[in-house]
Amino acid sequence: MREHVELRRGTYRDSVSLMQVSRAVGTEPGVDRALIAMATELNLGLLAGMGFAAPGGATANDLVVAIAADDEAGLDRGRARLDAELANVGTPAPGGFGSAPAARTVGSAVRRSGAALALISTPGRLAYLDALDALDAGASVLLFSDNVPVEQEIQLKAEAARRGLLVMGPDCGTAVIGGVGLGFANVVRPGPVGLVAASGTGAQQVMCLLDAADVGVSHCLGVGGRDLSDAVGGAATLAALDALDTDPATELIVLVSKPPAPRVAELVRAHAGGLTTPVVFALLGPEQPDLTAAVEAALARLGVAVPPWPAWSTPQGAPLSAGYLRGLFSGGTLCDEAMLIASQTLGPVASNIPLRPEWALPADLGATGHAMIDFGDDQLTQGRAHPMIDGSLRLERLAAEAADPDCAVILLDMVLGHAAHPDPAAELAPAIATARATASVVVSLCGATGDPQGLSQQAETLRVAGADVFLSNAEAARHAVARLP
């Protein structure tokens, strides 16, 4: 085994880009593992956990490069891919003689450019000050960063309200502003529906179903998964509803959320009742419509016929005689929706994001009955790429479930769009084909026809591997349940 570790001082790239670079380097033939990241305390700990010795004198302003390969040739391939990927990420162009120096803070960059929105993806413990700096300069904030304390979220949203601005996030993974996708975003057509989303993959599911019905989106304003909690009280949701209500391009608003706090849900419903623009609610929870049903209600409000939702199936025979359902998700809201649907028939579904506290999986995520795991949960993404970029943890669990004689049906999601894996079906297909020897496999495919990965090509790859594939996550969950006796 050959290793290469180096420190590139004063070299900065954003965390999302570096996650993608690390994954690309790790796919080179002969490369065993790779980490390319800013040398923060968290990333240095991850470096040690991967078996690398951290370079001395590293600071959070330095780029650390660590590659382990089978031999020198593999190491050379990894380093060559690293240089190519970093060149593609790029750096700000230097100014000419006498030009102003580059902005060194978010606030100064906002003031200099006149930007109305700042996207912040710094580590969670540092993101608060950058977001506050942007607000102070007069810009709304899309806070991609996760692991931001809820107390700081409350303070940021209060400051935004005082200034007439909006904080989307923290942990806001998806937004579309005036047709421009930010974060994990699908390529959907412009149109009359505006979304307010306390959910990333929930918003993506709604946008993709609308796109399949030939209905476009004006804006999608993410607000962060905690916004409708009792602690935060829907602060950004109320502001986003008001913003879309004044937007002439928005004829209908869809409010999307994983299960909200009941008190806050009632507050938001009352507020929506006073708006000029009608609002359709997609608030997941017991006895509430699923996301597909909410989209169908939105189409009815627009006078658009509901199409047959796309599905790509392969014959799998009669339902199995015994066993459990295991769900492996990259999207938390898609996992929530699947659990809500499955538990109506199967009873308790254990999870790391349980619908009820008593349904929580143990710390090691071991399952003995029906279970679903959200691999995008903050606890599983600290120091590593989101599973929509790097699916290695989920692939390991997929192999384990396929080897478990108690597992009868495996339910997966796969999310397409910008910032996601460039060809996730190619990565999943071999594992699905192996799993089909012992279990049925069902895939919820969240994507639009304009996505760079190619919706139909991805679906066909999964189908050929042996999976039943559905554009509707709700239909996928019901089909997975029906595969059990």
SULWO-V389343 format. One record per pair of residues at least 24 apart in sequence whose C-alpha atoms are under 10 Angstrom apart, sorted by the first residue. I is the first residue (numbers start at 1). J is the second residue. Records with the same first field share a line. If there is no record, write none. Layout:
I->J ; J
//
This chain:
1->30 ; 31 ; 32 ; 68 ; 69 ; 70 ; 71 ; 72 ; 74 ; 75
2->31 ; 32 ; 67 ; 68 ; 69 ; 70 ; 71 ; 72 ; 73 ; 74 ; 75
3->31 ; 32 ; 33 ; 34 ; 52 ; 66 ; 67 ; 68 ; 69 ; 70 ; 71 ; 72 ; 75
4->34 ; 52 ; 65 ; 66 ; 67 ; 68 ; 69 ; 72 ; 75 ; 76 ; 78 ; 79
5->34 ; 35 ; 36 ; 52 ; 53 ; 54 ; 55 ; 64 ; 65 ; 66 ; 67 ; 68
6->36 ; 54 ; 55 ; 56 ; 63 ; 64 ; 65 ; 66 ; 67
7->36 ; 38 ; 39 ; 54 ; 55 ; 56 ; 57 ; 58 ; 59 ; 62 ; 63 ; 64 ; 65 ; 66
8->38 ; 39 ; 58 ; 61 ; 62 ; 63 ; 64 ; 65
9->38 ; 39 ; 57 ; 58 ; 59 ; 60 ; 61 ; 62 ; 63 ; 64
10->38 ; 59 ; 60 ; 61 ; 62 ; 63
11->38 ; 60 ; 61 ; 62 ; 63 ; 64 ; 91
12->37 ; 38 ; 39 ; 60 ; 61 ; 62 ; 63 ; 91
13->37 ; 38 ; 61 ; 62 ; 63 ; 86 ; 89 ; 90 ; 91
14->38 ; 89 ; 120 ; 121 ; 122 ; 123
15->121 ; 122 ; 123 ; 145 ; 383 ; 384 ; 385
16->121 ; 122 ; 144 ; 145 ; 183 ; 384 ; 385 ; 386 ; 389 ; 419
17->85 ; 86 ; 88 ; 89 ; 385 ; 419
18->63 ; 85 ; 86 ; 89 ; 385
19->383 ; 384 ; 385 ; 386 ; 389 ; 390
20->85 ; 89 ; 385 ; 386 ; 389 ; 390 ; 419 ; 420 ; 421 ; 422
21->81 ; 82 ; 83 ; 84 ; 85 ; 86 ; 88 ; 89
22->65 ; 66 ; 67 ; 78 ; 81 ; 82 ; 85 ; 384 ; 385 ; 390
23->384 ; 385 ; 389 ; 390 ; 391 ; 392 ; 421
24->78 ; 81 ; 82 ; 85 ; 389 ; 390 ; 421
25->67 ; 75 ; 77 ; 78 ; 79 ; 80 ; 81 ; 82 ; 83 ; 84 ; 85
26->67 ; 68 ; 69 ; 78 ; 81 ; 82
27->78 ; 81
28->69 ; 74 ; 75 ; 76 ; 77 ; 78 ; 79 ; 80 ; 81 ; 82
29->69 ; 70 ; 73 ; 74 ; 75 ; 77 ; 78
30->68 ; 69 ; 70 ; 71 ; 72 ; 73 ; 74 ; 75 ; 76 ; 77 ; 78
31->67 ; 68 ; 69 ; 70 ; 71 ; 72 ; 73 ; 74 ; 75 ; 76 ; 77 ; 78 ; 79
32->67 ; 68 ; 69 ; 70 ; 71 ; 74 ; 75 ; 78
33->66 ; 67 ; 68 ; 69 ; 70 ; 78
34->65 ; 66 ; 67 ; 68 ; 69 ; 78 ; 82
35->64 ; 65 ; 66 ; 67 ; 68 ; 383 ; 384
36->63 ; 64 ; 65 ; 66 ; 67 ; 82 ; 86
37->62 ; 63 ; 64 ; 65 ; 66 ; 383 ; 384
38->62 ; 63 ; 64 ; 65 ; 123
39->63 ; 64 ; 65
40->64 ; 123 ; 383
41->383
42->123 ; 382 ; 383 ; 384
43->382 ; 383 ; 384
44->383
45->383
46->382 ; 383 ; 384
47->383
105->130 ; 133 ; 134
106->130 ; 131 ; 132 ; 133 ; 134 ; 135 ; 136 ; 137 ; 139
107->131 ; 132 ; 133 ; 134 ; 135 ; 136 ; 137 ; 138 ; 139
108->133 ; 134 ; 137
109->134 ; 137
110->134 ; 135 ; 136 ; 137 ; 138 ; 139
111->136 ; 137 ; 138 ; 139
112->137
114->138 ; 139
115->139 ; 140
116->140 ; 141 ; 165
117->141 ; 142 ; 165 ; 166 ; 167 ; 177
118->142 ; 143 ; 167
119->143 ; 144 ; 145 ; 168 ; 172 ; 182 ; 183
120->144 ; 145 ; 169 ; 170 ; 172
121->145 ; 146 ; 170 ; 171 ; 172 ; 173 ; 183
122->146
123->147 ; 148 ; 382 ; 383
124->148 ; 149 ; 170 ; 171 ; 382
125->149 ; 152
127->152 ; 170
128->152 ; 153 ; 155 ; 156 ; 170
129->156
131->156 ; 160 ; 167 ; 170
132->156 ; 157 ; 159 ; 160 ; 167
135->159 ; 160 ; 163 ; 164 ; 165 ; 166 ; 167
136->160 ; 163
138->163 ; 164 ; 165
139->163 ; 164 ; 165 ; 166 ; 167
140->164 ; 165 ; 166 ; 167 ; 168
141->165 ; 166 ; 167 ; 168 ; 169 ; 170
142->166 ; 167 ; 168 ; 169 ; 170 ; 171 ; 172 ; 173 ; 174 ; 175 ; 182 ; 183 ; 221 ; 222 ; 223 ; 224
143->167 ; 168 ; 169 ; 170 ; 171 ; 172 ; 173 ; 222 ; 223 ; 224
144->168 ; 169 ; 170 ; 171 ; 172 ; 173 ; 174 ; 175 ; 182 ; 183 ; 222 ; 224
145->169 ; 170 ; 171 ; 172 ; 173
146->170 ; 171 ; 172 ; 173 ; 224 ; 377 ; 378 ; 381 ; 382
147->171 ; 378 ; 379 ; 381 ; 382
150->226 ; 227 ; 231 ; 232
151->231 ; 232
153->224 ; 226 ; 227 ; 231 ; 232 ; 235
154->227 ; 231 ; 232 ; 233 ; 235 ; 236
155->232
157->227 ; 232 ; 234 ; 235 ; 236 ; 239
158->232 ; 235 ; 236
160->235 ; 236 ; 239
161->235 ; 236 ; 238 ; 239
164->239
165->236 ; 239 ; 240 ; 243
166->221 ; 223 ; 235 ; 236 ; 237 ; 238 ; 239 ; 240 ; 243
167->221 ; 222 ; 223 ; 224 ; 235 ; 236 ; 237 ; 239 ; 240
168->196 ; 197 ; 198 ; 221 ; 222 ; 223 ; 224 ; 225 ; 227 ; 236 ; 237 ; 240
169->198 ; 199 ; 221 ; 222 ; 223 ; 224 ; 225 ; 226 ; 227 ; 236
170->222 ; 223 ; 224 ; 225 ; 226 ; 227
171->198 ; 199 ; 200 ; 222 ; 223 ; 224 ; 225 ; 226 ; 378
172->197 ; 198 ; 199 ; 200 ; 221 ; 222 ; 223 ; 224 ; 225 ; 226
173->199 ; 200 ; 201 ; 203 ; 222 ; 223 ; 224 ; 225
174->198 ; 199 ; 200 ; 201 ; 202 ; 203 ; 204 ; 220 ; 221 ; 222 ; 223 ; 224
175->200 ; 203 ; 204 ; 219 ; 220 ; 221 ; 222 ; 223
176->217 ; 218 ; 219 ; 220 ; 221 ; 222
177->217 ; 218 ; 219 ; 220 ; 221
178->217 ; 218 ; 219 ; 220 ; 249
179->216 ; 217 ; 218 ; 219 ; 220
180->219 ; 220
181->219 ; 220 ; 417 ; 418 ; 419
182->220 ; 418 ; 419
183->417 ; 418 ; 419 ; 420
184->388 ; 389 ; 415 ; 416 ; 417 ; 418 ; 419 ; 420
185->220 ; 415 ; 416 ; 417 ; 418 ; 419 ; 420 ; 447 ; 451
186->211 ; 415 ; 416 ; 417 ; 418 ; 419 ; 420 ; 446 ; 447 ; 448 ; 449 ; 450 ; 451 ; 452
187->211 ; 416 ; 417 ; 418 ; 447 ; 448 ; 449 ; 450 ; 451 ; 452
188->212 ; 214 ; 215 ; 216 ; 217 ; 218 ; 417 ; 447 ; 448 ; 449 ; 450 ; 451
189->214 ; 215 ; 216 ; 217 ; 218 ; 448 ; 449 ; 450
190->214 ; 215 ; 216 ; 217 ; 218 ; 219 ; 249
191->215 ; 216 ; 217 ; 218 ; 219 ; 249 ; 250 ; 251 ; 252
192->216 ; 217 ; 218 ; 219 ; 248 ; 249 ; 250 ; 251 ; 252 ; 253 ; 302
193->217 ; 218 ; 219 ; 220 ; 244 ; 249 ; 250 ; 251 ; 252 ; 253 ; 254 ; 279 ; 298 ; 299 ; 302
194->218 ; 219 ; 220 ; 221 ; 240 ; 241 ; 244 ; 245 ; 247 ; 249 ; 250 ; 251 ; 252 ; 253 ; 254 ; 255 ; 277 ; 279
195->219 ; 220 ; 221 ; 222 ; 240 ; 241 ; 244 ; 250 ; 252 ; 253 ; 254 ; 255 ; 256 ; 279 ; 280
196->220 ; 221 ; 222 ; 223 ; 236 ; 237 ; 238 ; 239 ; 240 ; 241 ; 243 ; 244 ; 253 ; 254 ; 255 ; 256 ; 257 ; 279 ; 281
197->221 ; 222 ; 223 ; 224 ; 225 ; 227 ; 228 ; 236 ; 237 ; 240 ; 254 ; 255 ; 256 ; 257 ; 258 ; 282 ; 283
198->222 ; 223 ; 224 ; 225 ; 226 ; 227 ; 228 ; 229 ; 234 ; 236 ; 237 ; 255 ; 256 ; 257 ; 258 ; 259 ; 260 ; 283 ; 333
199->223 ; 224 ; 225 ; 226 ; 227 ; 255 ; 256 ; 257 ; 258 ; 259 ; 331 ; 332 ; 333 ; 334
200->224 ; 225 ; 256 ; 257 ; 258 ; 331 ; 332 ; 333 ; 334
201->256 ; 257 ; 258 ; 330 ; 331 ; 332 ; 333 ; 334 ; 335 ; 415 ; 446
202->256 ; 257 ; 258 ; 282 ; 283 ; 284 ; 291 ; 331 ; 332 ; 333 ; 334 ; 335 ; 336 ; 337 ; 446 ; 473
203->254 ; 255 ; 256 ; 257 ; 282 ; 291 ; 333 ; 334
204->331 ; 334 ; 415 ; 416 ; 417 ; 446 ; 447 ; 448
205->256 ; 291 ; 292 ; 295 ; 333 ; 334 ; 415 ; 444 ; 445 ; 446 ; 447 ; 448 ; 471 ; 472 ; 473
206->254 ; 255 ; 256 ; 282 ; 291 ; 292 ; 294 ; 295 ; 296 ; 446 ; 472
207->295 ; 446 ; 447 ; 448
208->295 ; 416 ; 445 ; 446 ; 447 ; 448 ; 449 ; 450 ; 451 ; 471 ; 472
209->291 ; 292 ; 295 ; 296 ; 306 ; 307 ; 309 ; 310 ; 446 ; 447 ; 448 ; 471 ; 472 ; 473
210->292 ; 295 ; 296 ; 298 ; 299 ; 306 ; 307 ; 448
211->447 ; 448 ; 449 ; 450
212->306 ; 307 ; 308 ; 309 ; 310 ; 447 ; 448 ; 449 ; 471
213->295 ; 296 ; 299 ; 304 ; 305 ; 306 ; 307 ; 308 ; 309
214->304 ; 307
215->299 ; 302 ; 304
217->249 ; 250 ; 251 ; 252 ; 253
218->244 ; 247 ; 248 ; 249 ; 250 ; 251 ; 252 ; 253
219->244 ; 247 ; 249 ; 250 ; 253
220->244 ; 253 ; 254 ; 255
221->255
222->256 ; 257
223->257
224->257
225->257 ; 258 ; 259 ; 260 ; 332 ; 333
226->257 ; 258 ; 260 ; 261
227->257 ; 260 ; 261 ; 264
228->257 ; 258 ; 259 ; 260 ; 261 ; 262 ; 263 ; 264 ; 265 ; 267 ; 268 ; 283
229->259 ; 260 ; 261 ; 262 ; 263 ; 264 ; 265
230->260 ; 261 ; 262 ; 263 ; 264 ; 265
231->261 ; 264
232->264
233->260 ; 261 ; 263 ; 264 ; 265 ; 267 ; 268
234->260 ; 261 ; 264 ; 265 ; 267 ; 268
235->264 ; 268
237->268
238->267 ; 268 ; 269 ; 271 ; 272
241->268 ; 271 ; 272 ; 275 ; 277 ; 279
242->271 ; 272 ; 275 ; 276 ; 277
244->275 ; 277
245->272 ; 275 ; 276 ; 277 ; 278 ; 279
246->275 ; 276 ; 277
247->277
248->277
250->277 ; 278
251->276 ; 277 ; 278 ; 279 ; 302
252->276 ; 277 ; 278 ; 279 ; 280 ; 298 ; 299 ; 301 ; 302
253->277 ; 278 ; 279 ; 280 ; 281 ; 298
254->278 ; 279 ; 280 ; 281 ; 282 ; 283 ; 294 ; 295 ; 297 ; 298
255->279 ; 280 ; 281 ; 282 ; 283 ; 294
256->280 ; 281 ; 282 ; 283 ; 284 ; 291 ; 294 ; 333
257->281 ; 282 ; 283 ; 284 ; 285 ; 291 ; 333
258->282 ; 283 ; 284 ; 285 ; 291 ; 332 ; 333 ; 334 ; 335 ; 336 ; 337
259->283 ; 284 ; 285 ; 286 ; 288 ; 333 ; 336 ; 337 ; 340 ; 355
260->284 ; 285
261->285
284->333 ; 336 ; 337 ; 340
285->336 ; 337 ; 340 ; 341 ; 355
286->337 ; 340 ; 341 ; 343 ; 344 ; 355
287->340 ; 341 ; 344
288->340
289->337
290->337 ; 338 ; 340 ; 341 ; 473 ; 474 ; 475
291->333 ; 334 ; 337 ; 472 ; 473 ; 474
292->471 ; 472 ; 473 ; 474 ; 475
293->472 ; 474
309->470 ; 471 ; 472 ; 475
310->445 ; 456 ; 459 ; 469 ; 470 ; 471 ; 472
311->443 ; 444 ; 445 ; 459 ; 463 ; 468 ; 469 ; 470 ; 471 ; 472 ; 475 ; 476
312->443 ; 445 ; 456 ; 459 ; 460 ; 462 ; 463 ; 464 ; 467 ; 468 ; 469 ; 470 ; 471
313->442 ; 443 ; 459 ; 460 ; 462 ; 463 ; 464 ; 466 ; 467 ; 468 ; 469 ; 470
314->462 ; 463 ; 464 ; 465 ; 466 ; 467 ; 468 ; 469
315->463 ; 466 ; 467 ; 468
316->436 ; 439 ; 440 ; 441 ; 466 ; 467 ; 468 ; 483
317->440 ; 483
318->482 ; 483 ; 484 ; 485
319->408 ; 409 ; 440 ; 480 ; 481 ; 482 ; 483 ; 484 ; 485
320->408 ; 409 ; 439 ; 440 ; 482 ; 483 ; 484 ; 485
321->408 ; 483 ; 484 ; 485
322->405 ; 406 ; 407 ; 408 ; 409 ; 484 ; 485
323->369 ; 370 ; 404 ; 405 ; 406 ; 407 ; 408 ; 409 ; 439 ; 484 ; 485
324->349 ; 367 ; 368 ; 369 ; 370 ; 371 ; 404 ; 405 ; 406 ; 407 ; 408 ; 409 ; 410 ; 439 ; 481 ; 484 ; 485
325->349 ; 369 ; 370 ; 371 ; 372 ; 401 ; 406 ; 407 ; 408 ; 409 ; 410 ; 411 ; 439 ; 440 ; 441 ; 480 ; 481 ; 483 ; 484
326->350 ; 351 ; 367 ; 368 ; 369 ; 370 ; 371 ; 372 ; 373 ; 398 ; 401 ; 402 ; 406 ; 407 ; 408 ; 409 ; 410 ; 411 ; 412 ; 441 ; 480
327->351 ; 370 ; 371 ; 372 ; 373 ; 374 ; 398 ; 401 ; 409 ; 410 ; 411 ; 412 ; 413 ; 441 ; 442 ; 443 ; 477 ; 480
328->371 ; 372 ; 373 ; 374 ; 375 ; 394 ; 395 ; 397 ; 398 ; 401 ; 410 ; 411 ; 412 ; 413 ; 414 ; 443
329->372 ; 373 ; 374 ; 375 ; 376 ; 377 ; 387 ; 388 ; 394 ; 411 ; 412 ; 413 ; 414 ; 415 ; 443 ; 444
330->373 ; 374 ; 375 ; 376 ; 377 ; 386 ; 387 ; 388 ; 389 ; 390 ; 391 ; 394 ; 412 ; 413 ; 414 ; 415
331->373 ; 374 ; 375 ; 376 ; 377 ; 386 ; 387 ; 388 ; 412 ; 413 ; 414 ; 415 ; 446
332->373 ; 374 ; 375 ; 376 ; 377
333->374
334->374 ; 412 ; 413 ; 444 ; 446 ; 473 ; 474 ; 477
335->372 ; 373 ; 374 ; 375 ; 411 ; 412 ; 413 ; 473 ; 477
336->372 ; 373 ; 374
337->473 ; 474 ; 477
338->372 ; 411 ; 444 ; 473 ; 474 ; 475 ; 476 ; 477 ; 478 ; 480 ; 481
339->370 ; 371 ; 372 ; 373 ; 474 ; 477
340->474 ; 477
341->474 ; 475 ; 477 ; 478 ; 481
342->370 ; 371 ; 474 ; 477 ; 478 ; 479 ; 480 ; 481 ; 482
343->370 ; 481
344->481
345->478 ; 481 ; 482
346->370 ; 481 ; 484
352->377 ; 379 ; 380
353->377
365->397
367->401 ; 406 ; 407
368->404 ; 406 ; 407
369->406 ; 407
370->406 ; 407 ; 408 ; 409
371->407 ; 410
372->410 ; 411 ; 412
373->397 ; 412
386->420 ; 421
387->414 ; 415 ; 420 ; 421
388->413 ; 414 ; 415 ; 416 ; 417 ; 419 ; 420 ; 421 ; 422 ; 424
389->415 ; 419 ; 420 ; 421 ; 422 ; 423 ; 424
390->420 ; 421 ; 424 ; 427
391->421 ; 424 ; 427 ; 428
392->427 ; 428
394->428
395->427 ; 428 ; 431 ; 432
396->431
398->428 ; 431 ; 432 ; 434 ; 435
399->431 ; 432 ; 434 ; 435
400->435
401->435 ; 438 ; 439
402->431 ; 432 ; 434 ; 435 ; 436 ; 437 ; 438 ; 439 ; 440 ; 441
403->434 ; 435 ; 437 ; 438 ; 439
404->438 ; 439
405->438 ; 439
406->438 ; 439
407->438 ; 439 ; 440
408->435 ; 436 ; 438 ; 439 ; 440 ; 441 ; 480 ; 483 ; 484 ; 485
409->435 ; 436 ; 438 ; 439 ; 440 ; 441 ; 442 ; 480 ; 481 ; 482 ; 483 ; 484
410->435 ; 436 ; 439 ; 440 ; 441 ; 442 ; 443 ; 467 ; 480 ; 481 ; 483
411->440 ; 441 ; 442 ; 443 ; 444 ; 467 ; 468 ; 469 ; 476 ; 477 ; 479 ; 480 ; 481
412->441 ; 442 ; 443 ; 444 ; 445 ; 467 ; 469 ; 473 ; 476 ; 477 ; 480
413->442 ; 443 ; 444 ; 445 ; 446 ; 469 ; 470 ; 471 ; 473 ; 476
414->443 ; 444 ; 445 ; 446 ; 447 ; 458 ; 459 ; 469 ; 471
415->444 ; 445 ; 446 ; 447 ; 448
416->445 ; 446 ; 447 ; 448 ; 449 ; 450 ; 451 ; 452 ; 453 ; 454 ; 455 ; 458
417->446 ; 447 ; 448 ; 449 ; 450 ; 451 ; 452 ; 453 ; 454 ; 455
418->451 ; 452 ; 453
419->452
420->452 ; 453
421->453
422->451 ; 452 ; 453 ; 454
423->452 ; 453 ; 454 ; 457 ; 458
424->453 ; 458 ; 461 ; 462
425->453 ; 457 ; 458 ; 459 ; 460 ; 461 ; 462 ; 463 ; 465
426->458 ; 461 ; 462 ; 465
428->461 ; 462 ; 465
429->458 ; 461 ; 462 ; 463 ; 464 ; 465 ; 466 ; 467
430->461 ; 462 ; 465 ; 466
431->465
432->462 ; 463 ; 464 ; 465 ; 466 ; 467
433->462 ; 463 ; 464 ; 465 ; 466 ; 467
434->465 ; 466
435->465 ; 466 ; 467
436->465 ; 466 ; 467
437->466
439->483
440->466 ; 467 ; 468 ; 480 ; 483 ; 484
441->465 ; 466 ; 467 ; 468 ; 469 ; 480 ; 483
442->466 ; 467 ; 468 ; 469 ; 470 ; 476 ; 477 ; 479 ; 480 ; 481 ; 483
443->467 ; 468 ; 469 ; 470 ; 471 ; 472 ; 473 ; 476 ; 477 ; 479 ; 480
444->468 ; 469 ; 470 ; 471 ; 472 ; 473 ; 474 ; 475 ; 476 ; 477
445->469 ; 470 ; 471 ; 472 ; 473 ; 476
446->470 ; 471 ; 472 ; 473
447->471 ; 472
//
